[in-house]
Amino acid sequence: MNRGAALQWSVILIGLGALGAACTWAVVRSPALAWRVELISRKAEGDIPELSWSELRTIVSPGGRFNLKDALSEGRSLEAALTNPYTSAQDVAQGGKIFRARCAVCHGSDAKGGRGPSLTDTRYRNGNSDLAIYCILRDGVQGTAMVPTNLSALERWEEIGYLRSLQRGAAGDSSPAGPNLHAVATDEDLRNAGLKPDQWLTYSGSYAGWRYTRSAQITPANVAGLKV
């Protein structure tokens, strides 16, 4: 290669490097792209075993309904961040059709139970997050009659929309549902839960999932003496 050709290739490589850096900077500066890149990176590192690459592609697709920008920026786990966007009246109606065709034989036409448990309860015993329900619909529950449903990813999300509507209906029922603790926590309270050591507002303390408290009442010196 002569000196002129070598110089030309050097200019091309420098240009490509600059273009790559510019693209990376654009992604970092664009929240709409940043959360998608973060999820793909986490999947590549083995951090999201719950979803296949094709399922993840559905979530990060620019034309999809999912938006995890705010949730991931707050440090939430995927299970806390992933919420079902298929909740319109049309989605719920479609989910109801799927339920009656595929699930009613075990859970009853009114979803109040039969061979399978009631799905009108406000919480499900094998997981109550949208991601947990999605995985149950996909994989079933080992050791039970709940087998994989063989639904498409879209059909699973639509059915979750329908199941959530059943739960909301149950929550509005006048029948007693346990003691009323009069606990009030706003969205802002939950987002800032990790900054308030005197409160423990989520299962893990905060959306970060560390299960760590900054409270000074329990220390290495007295923890061994704690009793229930």
Secondary structure, 3 states (H helix, E strand, C coil): CCHHHHHHHHHHHHHHHHHHHHHHHHHHHCHHHHHHHHHHHHHHCCCCCCCCHHHHHHHHCCCCCCCCHHHHHCCCCHHHHCCCCCCCHHHHHHHHHHHHHHCHHHHCCCCCCCCCCCCCCCCCCCCCCHHHHHHHHHHCCCCCCCCCCCCCHHHHHHHHHHHHHHHHHHHCCCCCCCCCCCCCCCHHHHHCHHHCCCCCCCCCCCCCCCCCCCCCCCCCCCHHHCCC
